Amino acid sequence: MKSHEILNHFGHRKGQIAVLIDPEKCSDSAHLSELIKKSEFAGVDYFFVGGSTVTREEFLSTVRFLKEHSKIPLIIFPGGAHQISEEAHALLYLSLISGRNPDYLIGHHVTSANEVYDMELEVIPTGYILVDGGTKSSVAYVSQTTPIPNDKVSIILNTAKAGILQGKKLIYLDAGSGAEQHVPAKVVNELTNLNVPIIVGGGIRSYEHISDLSEAGTNVIVIGNKIEEDLDFLIDIKAFIQRSHM
C-alpha cells in the first residue's frame, strides 16, 4: 500500500472539485474523451470512478481509459468489492457507517482485502454517510439502508465521530445520485471541527451549491449527474475554480 499523498491533498484546502464517472453511463470512448478534455480545461482536481451496479469489466475499462488519456488523479469510489484496480491513484475504502447492513460495513472489505492489501495503491479508510436528498438513491436501494434525515445534524455528527474513533481518515457525506437536495451546508459546518477531510456529493447542480459547500468547509465537492446531463457545466466549475484561486 502507498503513502498518504492523496489523503494529504484532500486535506490541504477547501473547495476542491471531483468529477464522478459512473462506468455504466460513460462507456463511450468519444464521450469520455470529451469529458477529459473539458475537465482538464476547467482545472478539475480529481476523477472519482465507481457505481452501484457497475460490472468489473465496465469498471476496469473506464479506469484504463482515464489513466491512459488524462493526468488528473484517479480515485476509486467503489460500489462493491470487485471495483478495485492498481491503475488508480487511491481507493476510498468505504464503510457505510450510516447503515446497519454488515455487507457494506465490513463484508465487501473482507472479500477484497487479500487483493487490496498488496496493491501499490493508496487505501483511504472512509466513513461513508448517506444523507436524505429527497429521492430514493441507487446506493440506498442496493445497500438496503436508510439515509439519515438531513435535518438530524446531531445524528450525522455522532455517526461521523464514531467513524473517526474507529480509525476512518475522512468522512464522505452523500445525498445520492440524482438527489433533489444536496447535503446542507450547515451539516458540513458542524463537521469541520473533526479535523479530517470532508467530501460531499449528490444533488450539486449549480455554481451557488458549489460555493455554499466550499464556504461551509467542504474539502472535496463531487459532481456527477449534472455533468452527465450537461458537460458545459464544467464552464461554471472553471469559473468557480478560478475565483477560489484568486
C-alpha positions in Angstrom: 0.0 0.0 0.0 1.2 3.5 -0.8 1.7 6.6 1.4 -0.9 9.2 2.3 -0.3 11.5 -0.7 -3.9 11.8 -1.9 -5.4 11.9 1.6 -3.0 14.8 2.4 -4.0 16.5 -0.8 -7.7 16.2 0.1 -7.0 18.0 3.4 -4.8 20.8 2.2 -7.6 23.1 1.1 -11.4 23.6 0.8 -13.4 23.7 -2.4 -11.6 21.1 -4.5 -13.7 19.6 -7.3 -14.1 15.9 -8.3 -16.0 14.7 -11.3 -17.8 11.4 -10.6 -17.7 9.0 -13.5 -20.1 6.0 -13.5 -18.7 3.5 -16.0 -22.1 2.1 -16.7 -23.2 5.5 -18.0 -19.9 6.6 -19.6 -18.8 3.6 -21.7 -18.4 5.5 -24.9 -14.8 6.5 -25.6 -15.8 9.6 -27.5 -17.8 10.9 -24.6 -15.0 10.1 -22.2 -12.5 11.9 -24.3 -14.7 15.0 -24.4 -15.2 14.7 -20.6 -11.5 14.5 -20.0 -10.8 17.5 -22.3 -13.3 19.7 -20.7 -12.4 18.6 -17.1 -8.7 19.4 -17.8 -9.7 22.8 -19.2 -11.8 23.5 -16.1 -9.0 22.6 -13.8 -10.8 19.7 -12.0 -8.8 18.2 -9.1 -9.9 14.6 -9.3 -11.8 11.9 -11.2 -13.8 9.6 -8.9 -14.8 6.3 -10.6 -17.4 3.8 -9.5 -21.1 3.0 -9.4 -23.7 0.9 -7.6 -24.4 -1.6 -10.4 -21.2 -1.5 -12.5 -19.6 -4.7 -13.7 -15.9 -5.4 -13.2 -15.3 -5.2 -17.0 -17.0 -1.8 -17.3 -15.1 -0.5 -14.3 -11.6 -1.7 -15.4 -12.2 -0.5 -19.0 -13.1 3.0 -17.8 -10.1 3.2 -15.3 -7.7 2.2 -18.0 -9.0 4.7 -20.5 -8.8 7.6 -17.9 -5.3 6.6 -16.9 -4.1 6.5 -20.5 -5.7 9.8 -21.6 -5.5 12.0 -18.5 -3.2 13.3 -15.8 -6.0 14.1 -13.4 -5.6 11.9 -10.2 -7.9 8.9 -10.4 -9.7 7.9 -7.2 -11.8 4.7 -6.9 -15.3 5.3 -5.3 -16.3 1.7 -5.2 -19.9 0.3 -5.3 -18.7 -3.2 -4.5 -15.7 -5.4 -3.8 -15.0 -6.0 -7.5 -14.3 -2.3 -8.2 -10.6 -2.2 -7.5 -7.6 -1.5 -9.7 -3.9 -0.8 -9.2 -4.0 1.6 -12.1 -5.8 4.2 -9.9 -4.0 6.6 -7.6 -6.2 5.8 -4.5 -9.1 3.8 -3.2 -11.7 5.2 -0.9 -12.2 2.1 1.4 -15.8 2.9 2.2 -17.6 1.7 5.3 -21.3 2.6 5.1 -21.5 3.7 8.7 -24.9 5.4 8.5 -26.4 2.0 7.7 -26.6 -1.4 9.5 -26.0 -3.7 6.6 -23.0 -5.8 7.5 -22.0 -6.3 3.9 -21.3 -2.6 3.5 -19.8 -2.2 6.9 -17.2 -5.0 6.6 -18.4 -7.8 4.2 -17.2 -6.3 0.9 -13.9 -5.4 2.7 -13.2 -9.0 3.7 -13.9 -10.1 0.2 -11.5 -7.7 -1.4 -8.9 -7.5 1.4 -6.4 -10.1 0.2 -6.2 -8.5 -3.3 -6.1 -4.9 -2.0 -3.6 -5.5 0.8 -0.6 -6.0 -1.5 -1.6 -3.5 -4.2 0.6 -0.4 -4.9 -2.4 1.7 -4.2 -3.2 4.3 -1.6 -6.1 2.9 0.5 -8.0 5.5 2.5 -10.3 4.3 5.3 -13.5 6.3 4.7 -16.6 6.8 6.8 -19.4 6.9 4.3 -22.7 8.5 5.4 -25.9 8.6 3.4 -27.9 11.7 4.0 -31.5 12.1 2.7 -31.5 14.0 -0.6 -35.3 13.8 -1.2 -35.1 10.7 -3.5 -34.5 7.0 -3.2 -30.9 6.8 -4.4 -29.3 3.8 -6.1 -26.9 3.3 -3.3 -29.7 3.3 -0.6 -31.6 0.7 -2.7 -28.6 -1.5 -3.4 -27.3 -1.4 0.1 -30.7 -1.7 1.7 -30.0 1.1 4.1 -31.9 4.2 5.1 -30.3 7.6 4.8 -30.1 9.9 7.8 -32.7 12.8 7.5 -30.8 15.9 6.5 -32.2 17.9 9.5 -30.8 15.4 12.1 -27.5 17.1 12.4 -26.6 15.6 15.7 -27.1 12.1 14.4 -24.9 12.8 11.4 -22.2 14.4 13.6 -22.2 11.5 16.1 -22.1 9.0 13.2 -19.0 10.8 11.8 -17.4 10.9 15.2 -18.0 7.2 15.7 -16.3 6.5 12.3 -13.3 8.6 13.3 -13.0 6.8 16.6 -12.9 3.6 14.6 -10.0 4.9 12.6 -11.6 6.4 9.5 -9.4 9.1 7.9 -12.1 11.1 6.1 -15.8 11.5 6.0 -17.9 11.3 2.8 -21.4 12.7 3.0 -23.6 11.6 0.1 -27.1 12.6 -0.8 -27.1 10.1 -3.6 -27.1 10.1 -7.3 -29.9 12.4 -8.7 -30.7 13.8 -5.3 -33.2 16.7 -5.2 -31.3 18.4 -2.4 -27.6 18.3 -1.6 -26.2 17.8 1.9 -27.0 21.1 3.7 -24.1 23.5 4.3 -24.9 23.7 8.0 -24.3 19.9 8.3 -20.8 20.3 6.8 -20.1 23.3 9.0 -20.8 21.1 12.1 -18.3 18.6 11.0 -15.4 20.9 10.2 -14.0 20.7 13.8 -13.4 17.0 13.5 -10.0 17.5 11.8 -10.5 15.1 8.9 -11.2 15.9 5.3 -14.8 16.2 4.3 -16.1 15.0 0.9 -19.7 15.9 -0.2 -21.6 14.5 -3.2 -25.1 14.2 -4.5 -27.6 16.9 -5.8 -24.9 19.6 -6.5 -26.3 21.3 -9.6 -25.2 25.0 -9.6 -22.3 27.4 -9.1 -24.1 28.5 -5.9 -24.3 25.0 -4.5 -20.6 24.6 -5.0 -19.8 27.9 -3.5 -22.0 27.3 -0.4 -20.5 23.9 0.3 -17.0 25.3 -0.1 -17.6 28.2 2.2 -19.1 25.7 4.8 -15.7 23.9 4.8 -16.1 21.0 2.3 -12.7 19.8 1.1 -13.8 17.9 -2.0 -17.1 18.6 -3.8 -18.2 15.7 -6.0 -20.4 16.3 -9.1 -21.8 13.5 -11.2 -25.3 13.7 -12.6 -25.2 17.4 -13.5 -22.2 16.8 -15.7 -23.7 13.7 -17.2 -26.7 15.9 -18.2 -24.7 18.9 -19.3 -21.0 18.7 -20.0 -20.9 22.5 -20.3 -21.5 22.8 -16.6 -17.7 22.4 -16.4 -17.5 26.0 -17.6 -19.2 27.0 -14.4 -16.8 24.8 -12.5 -13.9 26.5 -14.2 -15.3 29.9 -13.1 -15.6 28.7 -9.5 -12.0 27.3 -9.5 -10.6 30.4 -11.0 -12.3 32.6 -8.4 -11.3 30.3 -5.5 -7.6 30.5 -6.6 -7.6 34.3 -6.6 
